Amino acid sequence: MATLHRAVTLNPPARLVTDAHERVRELYAPDIGRTREELSTPVLLLDLGIVRANLELMAAGMSAVETTLRAHVKVHKSPHVARLQVEHGAIGVGCATVWEAIVMARAGIEDVFVINEVVGREKTRALALLAREAEVKTAVDDVAQVDALSRAAVEADSTIGVFIDVDEGMHRAGVASAEEAITLARAIDDARGLEFVGLTGYEGHCSLEFDRSKRHDMAATAMATLTGIADRLAQEDLPCRIVSAAGTGTWEVTSRYPGVTEIQPGSYATMDGHHRQLDPRFGWAVTVGATVVSRREDRVVLDAGSKTVGASHGVLKGLDLEPYRFDEEHSIFLAGPDVRLTTGDTVEILCNYTPFAISYFEAYHVLEAGRVVDVWPVLPRGPESRWLLDMLERGE
Amino acid sequence: MATIARPSDAPALLLSTPALVVDLDIFEANVAAMEAMLQGTGTTVRPHVKTHRTPELARRQLGGSAVGVTCATVGEAEAMVAAGIDDVLLANEIVDPRKIARLVALADRARVAVAADAPEPVELLAAEAARTGATIDVLIDVDILLHRCGVDSPEAAIALAAVVERAPHLRLRGIMGYEGRLRPSEGDRAARIVEAYAALREVRDALDAAGFPVPVVSAAGTSTLAEAIADPAITELQAGVYALMEPEIVGPQSPFQCAVAIRGTVISRHPDRVVLDIGRRVVGMEYGPPVPIGFTAERIAISDEHATIDHPDPFPKLGDALDLAPGQIRTTFNLHDQVWVARGGQLVDRWPVSARGSSQ
């Protein structure tokens, strides 16, 4: 394992996480110790050896730069993988929702950043309550969000760290000009219960470009926008403590861009077909186990389709078979008589885009050396996670 | 983009977004429209519950011509039987001995039927039924168009029928086939339906001639309902989407309307666009992006956690709730733990999507 930038505290997981872990371990108790081939399918598989290798590769890359690593957890929604990421040098996690942030804080991770605009009373309330027990950060692109966050923080008697979300060219959320950023930074500075942290951006448009050198040029342009705004803020006496950006497709170039202090990739831990086209050094750690339920002369029909693999579908691990069609409960691959697959045989589907598969499952079967060593919960499954706010309100 | 009626104007504050909402008035009208289509025809329907995996919706589809439910997985069948539904067809091949045991175990509380296209799983099923003393019905699955599962010849069907009839605890109930989603726009649609049903009729007649008469011939989805009802060979329908509908197959003449919305919140607002908290982690996209409800938009782009709506009209404020009709409701329901229920424009209840993730 590469040297850590600094010691990051990892607290023991709280009951929210240990209970969920216990529940899925009990549910799938007979599976512990089984080989992959012996599992009922479809099943979500996580190869722990490959995950560890991915995390070590990222840690080695990051040991060469001053930039810190924040692991985005929305891809895997696994408190267990998140803890491994922190053990491998991540200074904290990035989340897409407040509910993910609550789970990750209770997983023992102190620094949680909801890299998204948080709108709605329940969500700002949840964020403010969570800020009593963890270092909580979020992003804004509108002064109305600043006001709502401030009210929630004052009401909960907590402090929320606030980033300004910058549109680096993806044209989704985020401010597009230094002037807007200056106005917002002043509003954050003036607001009670809030602390201005810096800038965040996501150059997601670059991750659709598979040519490495073109992608890196695009990322550099995006970073020029982001750091340019940071420089303008510094001139206005509004210095950024953190300037955060990047995904798995741009982590390397962005982590080396002057002025960027933090990167926030997520897919590198679990990977999928899309991200392997962007960075093949990281291994495919999550697959969907499936069984041949019907063997025809020219094809095999598997019991996993778009309701488990996700709409982006996938290919078979270790078998060069051409996909014929993906239906909801089935996927069909062309396989002549020379292919030795028969009804009841099991295979692994490598997903083209892992997040969609993960959303369909409640747990990972964790494999080490080909056997199930543990079952880890997908938490929170969402999207309805209001019970997590109720838990915070009760002071649990 | 098409505009369809907004299912509910209940205040967004009542729920945390993104949230799945079903308009019960529209759902009930769809169920009634199906009953009206079937009345006097003798054809029955076995609503496919893989559509929503929600027992509370399934129960409200039964009665009249709706004689039981169709499921795609053992987990769905377990959830339906646990909710008190006592007649289930598993319209899928089950080969894992553990799944066969789970299916047979349901027979003490429900009438159970399952599809088959190969002798080995039928032998396993026969042994398990004999062991527990249960009786299980079998439908021979025929590949009529999809090239997925199913026997591909009358001879194979006869051979399989013989295996079923030899087993004392199995009964040959009939045959089934699924012709797939055939959209009104598909040019060779009529010919393909004719071909599919002719294949079923051929297998039925061959079985009859070989001494295996089959009372049930089951087929059809929502996109081929009219043709299936008009064909006297088809005795039972397996449609599911009709009760909730998807924008792609709601035509001007459709007796069914869209009953499902995903409600989201505007979390970011710009001069040319707004961003909702609705992404692909909560809405199925296999049949295209979701469609605006109660507003228009130039374009909707969906990423993992966000929907970017270009030039919405009317233009909402930050924090406003907006509804989108999912293009694919089956994968959408499978992404939610619960569905909110609206009636008369008010949220009145929420029901668990009990069989969410029950893909085993």
Interface residues (C-beta under 8 A of the other chain):
Chain A: S40 T41 P42 V43 K74 A96 T97 N116 E117 V118 V119 G120 R121 E122 K123 D141 D142 A144 Q145 D165 H171 R172 A173 G174 A176 G204 T291 V292 V293 S294 R295 R296 R299 V301 D303 A304 S306 K307 T308 A311 Y324 R325 D327 E328 E329 H330 I332 T343 G344 P355 F356 S359 Y360 F361 E362 R381 G382 P383 E384 S385 R386 L389
Chain B: L13 S16 T17 P18 A19 K50 A72 T73 N92 E93 I94 V95 D96 R98 K99 D117 A118 E120 P121 D143 L146 H147 R148 C149 G150 D152 T265 V266 I267 S268 R269 H270 R273 V275 D277 R280 R281 V282 G284 M285 E286 S303 D304 E305 H306 T308 L318 G319 Q328 R330 T331 N334 L335 H336 D337 Q338 G357 S359 Q360
